[in-house]
């Protein structure tokens, strides 16, 4: 049986979308291949998942001990470097496995994998691109580092393949790599928890409920701007029938708690909600508030669609590709408090004056994600790629 090694550049205990997706990919492909899994000790923020939750996610997939990195701090900068013995341990995986998959994180990690693939002369390497490919600020450090990395990685062509989450990302990567080495595979989500015969009854008819799920941080999530827009909406529309729920952690937690104290009848902050419990929160809400400044392919939007939510969204490459032309998507023309307030009021008026149409849009949202973005479709895409290059 073909041996497949999947590597998560961050500790899966970090527990965000990328880490969840890597575990779901490993579990799904383990039905067809001999899969082993490894993560690292790197956690960009608070660790949200317990080892028990991770074991439940990975099921019977063999999990290797996490790759250890030394951490150095220089002012506000943090640097991570793998220990030599950890690099040697990683390189052995290329000799043991037929195919190695990792997500791009930074240049040094990607070079370790390219080096291991070159030395092995047996394995084949797939690099997935889950981070935003560029920032709107053309000459930002982010853009310069990312493009330099892509140019350097483009020198390694043999047995190296690239996985893009979106059509736009595929076209962008083909500027750097051989076009035939870049494959678009959709990012799907597991939908079992969203099949609910009583789902419609969970949505209250007497109040419209807005939901935010994500990090409470302004860059890159735009949460500071969103919170200002919500504050203005609350101050100006206390006579309307609405409610807000928030799930997540981040530096703007205190500001959100202050707003909750100011308007206790209109909003609820839940803190961090684990991945297995979040479907029930989606199901009882009506509108997802998505304010990210850059997002390659937003998992949170797909989860919300599965829970029958209409979407108020900022325009990122991922959200536009996912939602463009869909009736249940309400795009912000610009990410400003005034525009956010206006768009929420527009959605509220639709709910208040034409509930039948609003409910129809919610049903369309669910049908759309079940038809196009299930985890099974993603797995079939990966299987097709693996069979093609094995």
URCORUR-V634919 format. One line per field, one symbol per residue. ss: DSSP state (H for helix, E for strand, L for the rest). A space follows every 50 residues. Layout:
BEGIN
ss: ???
END
This chain:
BEGIN
ss: LLEEEEELLLLHHHLLHHHHHHHHHHHHHLLLLEEEEELELLLLLLLLLL HHHHHHHHLLLEELLLELEEEEEELLEEEEEELHHHHHHHHHHHHHLLEE EEELLLHHHHHHHHHHHHHHLLLEEEEEELLLLLLLLLLLHHHHHHHHHH HHHLLLLLLEEEEELLHHHHHHHLLLLLHHHEEELLLLELLHHHLLLLHH HHLLLLLEEEEEELLLLLLLLLHHHHHHHHHHHHHHLLLLLEEEEEELLL LLHHHHHHHHHHLLLLEEELLLLLLLLHHHHHHLLLEEEELLLLLLLLHH HHHHHHLLLEEEELLLHHHHHHHLLLLLEEELLLLLHHHHHHHHHHHHHH HHHLHHHHHHHHHHHHHHHHHHLEHHHHHHHHHHHHHHHL
END
